[in-house]
Each structure stands twice: as C-alpha cells, then as structure tokens.
Amino acid sequence: MKMRNGKGQVEYAKERLVKAVNQVLGIVRRNGRSRKVGLALVLMILVGGRASVRNAAETFGLDYANLLEALGELEDAWRDWRSCLGW
C-alpha cells in the first residue's frame, strides 16, 4: 500500500519509530542524562511496556508527563512498525 507522499507503509512506520526514539533521547539529553540512559528507556518500552515509567522518571530526574507522552508515542510507533512487518 502506498501512502500519499509516495512512501510505503513500512517506510512510513519506520520513520515514525525513528522520530519517536529521537524524541525520547532528546528529553533525556535535555535533562543532562547520557544517551545510554535514553536508550535504556527506549528498550524498556520496546521490551516491557510502560509499567515503570514513573519509577524511571524519578530515578533519572526526568519530567514524568513529557516522558510518558514520548514513550506513548514510541509504543504506538513500535506497534505500527511491527504490524507492518507482520510480527
């Protein structure tokens, strides 16, 4: 299936996933934490869901509301990308 901009559904989902990961990394970096912390949060969401977002926000001194929104976007983008690949 082609999207309006000429890109396929998989390519669009991939771009959305990359944007969501970068959004989480940006929040983490703006709060003075390392990229490794951001990647750990991304992996936490991709593997286990949002169960401990509040705990992670408190542990790393991040704004819970912004982090929750960004991780929600990430979770949605991940689900869409996986469904495009048939996972």
C-alpha positions in Angstrom: 0.0 0.0 0.0 1.3 3.4 -1.0 1.0 6.5 1.3 0.1 9.9 -0.1 3.7 11.0 -0.1 4.7 8.0 -2.3 6.3 6.1 0.6 5.2 2.6 1.5 3.5 1.8 4.8 6.6 0.1 6.1 8.9 3.1 5.4 6.4 5.5 7.0 6.2 3.3 10.1 10.0 3.1 10.3 10.3 6.9 10.0 7.7 7.3 12.8 9.6 4.8 15.0 12.9 6.7 14.5 11.3 10.0 15.2 9.8 8.6 18.5 13.1 7.2 19.6 14.8 10.5 18.9 12.1 12.3 20.9 12.8 10.2 23.9 16.5 10.6 23.5 16.0 14.4 23.3 14.1 14.5 26.5 16.7 12.5 28.3 19.6 14.6 26.9 17.9 17.9 27.7 17.8 16.8 31.3 21.6 16.2 31.4 21.5 12.4 31.2 23.5 10.3 28.9 22.4 8.7 25.6 22.8 5.4 27.3 20.1 6.3 29.8 17.8 7.2 26.9 18.5 4.0 25.0 17.8 2.0 28.2 14.4 3.8 28.5 13.6 3.1 24.8 14.5 -0.6 25.3 12.4 -0.8 28.5 9.4 0.3 26.5 10.0 -1.9 23.5 10.5 -4.9 25.6 8.4 -4.5 28.7 5.8 -1.7 28.2 5.2 1.4 30.2 4.9 -0.3 33.6 7.7 1.5 35.3 7.8 4.9 33.6 7.2 6.8 36.8 10.0 4.9 38.5 12.4 5.6 35.7 11.4 9.3 35.6 12.0 9.6 39.3 15.3 7.6 39.2 16.8 9.8 36.4 15.2 13.1 37.4 13.1 13.4 34.3 9.7 15.2 33.8 7.2 12.4 34.1 4.4 14.0 31.9 6.8 14.7 29.0 8.4 11.3 29.3 5.1 9.5 29.4 3.9 11.2 26.3 7.1 10.5 24.4 7.1 6.9 25.5 3.5 6.5 24.5 4.3 7.8 21.0 7.2 5.3 20.9 5.0 2.4 22.0 2.4 3.3 19.3 5.1 3.7 16.6 6.7 0.3 17.6 3.3 -1.4 17.4 2.6 0.0 14.0 6.0 -0.9 12.6 5.7 -4.5 13.9 2.3 -4.8 12.4 3.6 -3.6 9.0 6.2 -6.4 9.2 3.7 -9.0 10.2 5.1 -9.6 13.7 
